[in-house]
Amino acid sequence: MAVEEDGLRADARANRDRILAVAREALTADPETPLSAIGKAAGVGQGTLYRHFPTREALALAIYRKEINALAALASTLLQGHPPLEAFRLWCAQLADSSAMKRGVAKLLQGATSEDDQREAYQQMVSAVGSLIAACEAAGAIDRGANADDVLMLLGVLWQIPSHPGRDAQAARIIALIFRGLGAKDALDGLTGP
């Protein structure tokens, strides 16, 4: 079997990815979901599950890292396929969507993340926001001078919105307010939701 760059065989990588996908959904819906239920839903035995993730905290940390990596990579992907301001708005919407995952694993993450983990994740997010800001500034879509750290702190409120029927509309309104603060006055008309 071929060994991938992370040292896992292709079948082991597939098992790990399937476990992470199932666990993300399950823990987002119910943070108390038993690991045995996650393994069963992923179609793997308990030995396979525990070989990849020996504790609930290790599983939560892997979900979190995968989410951060995906969000960071999404910035450049969106910039390749959309005008800068639209790419930034779509990225912010995805950040808001990921908040349910973060709430689902938040308690588990408290003891599982080190300062290095937190710093690395934060820097990935700052870099993503910085690239989106730079593209928007270069296109004249927002005012110049926005600080990526500051904007990310403002966007952090999206992870604080509790689940409720109007959550998506509230997130869209908050994103629109942030963009107006960045100087994108008319660019978001019709994109802010009800």
Residue pairs with C-beta under 8 A, 6 or more apart in sequence:
1 9
1 10
1 11
2 9
2 10
3 9
4 10
4 13
6 13
8 16
12 52
15 42
15 44
15 48
15 52
16 52
18 42
18 43
18 44
19 38
19 39
19 42
19 44
19 48
19 49
19 52
19 53
19 59
20 59
20 62
20 63
20 66
21 42
22 38
22 41
22 42
23 33
23 38
23 42
23 53
23 59
23 63
24 63
24 66
24 67
24 101
24 104
26 33
26 37
26 38
26 41
27 33
27 38
27 59
27 60
27 63
27 101
27 104
27 105
27 108
28 100
28 101
28 103
28 104
28 105
29 104
30 104
31 104
31 105
31 106
31 107
31 108
35 46
35 49
35 50
35 53
35 56
35 59
36 46
38 49
38 59
39 45
39 46
39 48
39 49
42 49
52 62
53 59
53 62
56 108
57 108
57 109
57 111
57 112
58 112
59 108
60 105
60 108
60 109
60 112
61 108
61 109
61 112
61 113
61 117
63 101
63 105
64 101
64 102
64 105
64 109
64 113
64 121
65 117
65 121
67 98
67 101
67 102
68 121
68 124
68 125
69 124
71 91
71 94
71 95
71 98
71 124
71 125
71 128
72 124
72 125
72 127
72 128
74 91
74 94
74 128
75 87
75 91
75 128
75 129
75 131
75 132
76 131
78 86
78 87
78 88
78 90
78 91
78 132
79 87
79 131
79 132
79 135
81 87
82 90
83 139
83 141
84 132
84 135
84 136
84 138
84 139
84 141
85 136
85 139
85 141
85 142
85 179
85 184
85 187
85 188
87 132
87 135
88 132
88 133
88 135
88 136
88 179
89 175
89 179
89 188
89 191
91 128
91 132
92 155
92 158
92 175
92 178
93 171
93 172
93 175
95 155
95 158
95 159
96 158
96 159
96 161
96 168
96 171
96 174
96 175
98 159
99 158
99 159
99 160
99 161
100 163
102 109
102 159
103 159
103 163
113 121
122 152
125 152
126 148
126 149
126 152
127 148
129 148
129 151
129 152
129 155
130 148
133 142
133 146
133 148
133 151
133 182
136 142
136 182
136 184
137 143
137 144
137 146
141 184
141 187
142 179
142 182
142 183
142 184
143 182
143 183
146 182
151 178
151 182
154 178
154 181
155 175
155 178
157 174
158 171
158 174
158 175
161 167
161 170
161 171
161 174
164 170
168 193
169 193
169 194
172 191
172 192
172 193
173 192
173 193
175 192
176 188
176 191
176 192
179 187
179 188
180 188
